[in-house]
Amino acid sequence: MIDARYLPLRVNGQRLWQSLMDLAEIGATSKGGNCRLALTEEDRQGRELVTGWLRDAGLTLRVDQIGNVFARRPGRRDDLLPVVTGSHIDTQPTGGRFDGCYGVLAGLEVMRVLDDHGITTEAPLEVAIWTNEEGCRFVPVMMGSGVHTGIIPLEDALRATDRQGDSVAASLARTGYAGEVPVGSQAFDAYFEAHIEQGPVLEAEGIPIGAVTGSLGLRWFDVVVTGQEAHAGPTPMPYRRDALKRAAALLGEILALADSHQPNGRVTCGELDLHPNSRNVIPGRVRFSVDIRHLEPEVLDQMEQALRETCTRYDEPGQVTVELQEVQRVAPTPFDATLIDLVRRSSEALEISYRDMETGAGHDAVFVSRVAPTAMIFVPCEDGISHNESENADPEDLEAGTNVLLHAMLGRAGIAEPLDSE
């Protein structure tokens, strides 16, 4: 419940913003964004900076076998399960300063303000930093939270390699984050994740807070189109087995699969790889990714079936073949009704306007919701842009979201000691 005595308590928005900007200096890009890929040297430096701040705030750190970091602030009753918040600090290759990082540093700011006022909660609190949420260096996406919740086997995650053949296991060892804590050994009482919306709705409607009720389902595939390499000059068009020509036609149809399933249907082809990728050679193989999403499982099934039928129509054995490979699937996920209501009531008590909404993106909260009550808090981002170096957010919105997070966590964990009269 929301304790009215503590409503005057607020986070330090300037400190939060400065922490975000300090972290953004690690892996900074020329266009004002970030490139801090999972388990690279830049990620290691980012982790060292943030874990140093967490220790300075009096938290005790543990690292599990996939590199997830859990920073604990004790409660009056440390035998109770912790109320946890967090996100990730790895980024896309041309990522922004707020995706994931805001959730981690909002959690840090909650711990700092409680420390500033000498407040002890009944239940312990934790901040989690999840490994490889983005999935752009190592697949699958949301790896750390997936391993923590048992959705992704630890052995499979450790064996995953990047395009240069470097493995997760080797990268964990090199960065110093191959922890010894058994994965999944820490249970949560509740999990909150603050995040920029990564879409345009909140900004367009002038609403500072989104109370996230659940996530769209996600299914990832690779399409492999195989023809035959040949010289670009001597080979007449009718004699070619051009994998790219077939792939281009196929891409157009696949990208239209969501058109009849609006407003929640999504289809994206974000990766494209040509072989041999030479200017004067007809491509012999094309691999591209397909990402389909929807809120309703039955519609996801329809979209997947349409994808499979489309690939079958373009498959021509002996000439140009089309193979569909499944990569990952995440079911549509409702969040916990009690925690969602706590986010709503915290917003109301703080007199901050909010709206209910779903998320179309994958988040660590989606996996954590399989093992613990979970809710998310969204704040607007400029023009709805994310996974982009121009990603931006208003400091006042970030502060408002962190205040909602603060009071939602206090409402769940309970307060053991009264606020200092000062």
CORTALIN-V62397 format. One line per field, one symbol per residue. ss: DSSP state (H for helix, E for strand, - for the rest). psi: psi as a letter, one per 20 degrees, with the letter a starting at -180 (. if undefined). Layout:
# CORTALIN-V62397
ss: ???
psi: ???
This chain:
# CORTALIN-V62397
ss: ---HHH------HHHHHHHHHHHH---E-----E------HHHHHHHHHHHHHHHH---EEEEE----EEEEE--------EEEEEE-------E-----HHHHHHHHHHHHHHHH----E---EEEEE-------------HHHHHH-----HHHHHH-E-----EHHHHHHHH-----E------EEEEEEEEE----HHHHH---EEEEEEE-EEEEEEEEEE---EE-----HHH---HHHHHHHHHHHHH----------EEE---EEEE-----EE--EEEEEEEEEE--HHHHHHHHHHHHHHHHHH-E---EEEEEEEEEEE--EE--HHHHHHHHHHHHH----EEEEEE----HHHHH-----EEEEEE--HHH----------HHHHHHHHHHHHHHHHHHH-E-------
psi: qpohhjhipqrnhgggghgghghihokqrhjjbqnmqpkrhgggggghgghgggghjjqpqqpaijjppoppoqrhniiqqqpqracrjqrrhmaaihoghggghggghghghhghjkppqgqqqqppoqplhhjhgpprqlgghhghjjhppghgghiqqaijjprgghhgghijknripppjioqqhqppoqqqhkriggghikphppopiaqqqpppqppoppcpqrphgioqgijqmohhgghgggggggiihihjlqiippppnipppqpjlqhkpppipppqqpoqqqhphhhgggggghgghghhhipnpieoqpppppgqppqpoqrphghghhgghggghjlpqrqqrrpiqqqhhgghiiiqpqqqoqqqqpjjprlqhjpqqphhgggghhgggghgghhghqphqqpph.
